[in-house]
Amino acid sequence: MHRIGMKQFKTKSLWIFLLFVFLISHFISAHAMERVTVGFIPDGDTLRLSDGRWIRLMGIDAPEMGHGNQRGSCGGDMARQALVNLIGKKSVNLKTEGKDRHGRTLGKIYLENGLCINTELIRLGMAWVYIHGKPDEDQKKWIDLQKKAILQKKGIWKLMKKSSPVIANRRSYRFHLENCTFAKKINTRNRIYFASAEEAFAAGYAPARNCLPDPICP
């Protein structure tokens, strides 16, 4: 019985060890850098690689481009051109972070010199911080960069038009115009008021697209 017990213990320990190795290798591979080549850039926060994969720049958002009869958002062309200038048709380093609800791979793009493109777009005023849940360490730094870009009227922020007051949700980090139906549904404990969209952006909040499809020129 003692020998059988020891054998079962060793077998169980081996399986635990193999599971641990598998989880560690999966974690490393999921967060490892890979060298990729940019194929096509449709807007300021999305790109398609030469191998066909679609990449959505994680943690940021940019004005929408127009499609067909649909009018684009104010600053959409400017944001796209900024991304093209930075990485168009280049080989870059990609660090992936899962996928979004559209099936696109979320990631951060880095140049050979270590420059993070996600960070650079915020610094240049060509995108805004887009938080899910609580801001991570990178996004906390991005909020500071965004404040400076707004104050200095960089990039899309020089196109920013004064909006009416907005209501933000502390939990979702999204803001709405006061008369938006969804703004009225925010729990009073989570409501935070800003005098304008510009102030909400400076605090790290992002526009709710169902209420503000063109947040730069509302």
N, C-alpha and C positions, 0 to 999 in steps of 0.2 A: 504493500500500500504506500509505503514511504517513497519507493522508487517511482510509482505511478504519479504520486503527488508532485514530486520534483520535476518529472517530465512535463506534466501539465503546466507547472509554473514556468519552466523554461520556454515552452511553446507560446504561452500567453505573453511572456516578456518579449519574445522575438516579434510577435505581431504588434505589440505596442511600439517597439523600436522602429519597425518598418513603417508604421503609420506616422510616427513622428518625423522620420526622414522624408516621407512623401509630402507631408504638410509643409515642412521647411523648404523643400525643393520647389513646391508649387508656389509658395509665397515669394521666393527669390525670383522665379521665372516671371511671375506676374508683375514684379516691380523692377525688373532688370531693364537696362537701356538696350535698345536695338538700333542699328543703323538703317535708315530708310531713305527713300528718295521721293520728293514731292512731285506729284503729277499734275494736279489741277486744284485751283483755289476758287471756290464759288462765292465765298463771302469772307467777312473779317474774323470768323472764329471756327471755320470748318475747312478741311482740306481732304483731298483724295490722294492716296499714295500711288506710286507707279505699279504696285501689286494689286491695286483695286480696292484696298481697304479705305473706309471713310473714318477720319479722325475728327473728333470734336474737342477743341481746346478746353481743358478742364478748368473750372473755377472762374471763367470769364464769359462775357457775352458781348456781342457787338451789334450795331444797328443792322436790320435786315436789308437784304438786296431785293430789288423788284423782280418779280417773275411773271412773264406773260403780261396780262392786263392788271396785275396786282402792283400797286405803287410801292416802291421801296421806302424804308425809313430814312429820315434825315441823317446824313453822314455815312450811309451804307457803302457808297462808292469809295469814300475816303478811307474807311476802315479796311475794306478789301484790298485797296491799293497798298496800304501800309504793310499788310501781311505778305502780299506779293513781293514787295521790295525787300522784305526781310528774309523770306525763305523760298521764293518762287523757283521751282525746278531744281532746287538744291538737295544735296544729301545732308540729312540732319539726324540728330539723335532723338529717339522717342522713348518716353517712359509712360507706360500705360497704367490706367487706374480703373479698369472695369469698362462697362458699357452704359450708354444712356437708354432711355425708353424707346428710342428709334433704332436701336441696334448698332449705333456708331460707337467706335472705341473712344473712350475718354483718355486724354493724355496731356502730357507736357512736352513741348518741343524745345530742344537745346541745340545751339550752334556748337561748332568745334571748340570755340573759345569759352564754352560754358554758359553763354548767355541764354537765359530762359526766355523764350518768345512770349509765353503767357505774361510774364512779368513786364517785358519790354512794351507790349501793347498797352498795358495799363499805364506805364510811365509816360508813353508818348501821347496818352489821351485818346487812344483808338479803340478802347473797349472799357467795359466797367466790370467790377467784381460781381460774381454771381455765386452766392453762397447757398449750399444745401446743408441743412442742419446747423451746426456751429462752425464758425470760421476756423480754418486750420492756421498754422503758423505762417505759411506763405500768404494766405488771404489777409491776415492781420497786417502784414507788411504792405500788401497791395492796397489796402484801404488808405494807408498813409500816402502812398504814391498817387492814389486817385485824388485825394484831397488837394495835393500840390498841383496836379494836372488841371483840376477844375479852377483853382485860384489863378493859375497862370494862363488859363484859356487855351490849353494845348489841344491839338487835334479836333475831335468832334465837339469838345466843350466850347469852342469858340462859336459854334452854331447854336448853342443852347439858348432856347427862348424861355422867358419867365413863365412859369405855370401857376395855376391856382394852388392853394394848399393841398397837401396830400396826407393820407393816413397810411402808416406802415404797420406791419405785423412783426412783433419782436421774435416770434418763433420761426416764421418762414423767411424772414429777411426780404419781403416783397412790399412794395408800396402801391397805393391806388389813389386815384383822384377821389375827392370827398364824395362826389355824387355817384361813384361807381357802386353797383349793387353788391359786389364782393367786399367792398370796404365796410359796408354796414353789417356784414356777417362776422367780422373779426371780433373775437372775445374782447370785452372791455379791458381785461387785465393785460392783453397783449398789444393793445393799441398804443401807437406813438405818433404824435402829430408833428409835421414839418410845414414850414411856411411855403415851401416850393419843392419841386422835384429835384432841383439842384442841391438843396440842403440834404435831402434824403440820400442822393447819390454820394455826397461827401461823407455821410455817416456809414456807408457800406451797404445800403439797401438797394435792391434792384427793382425795376418796374415789373408789375404783373401784366403780361402781354394781353390778357383778356380785358384789361382796362385801359392800358396805355400802349397801343401798337406802335406809336411813334413817340417815344419818350423824350427825345432830344428837341423835337419841335411839336409839342402837344397842342 
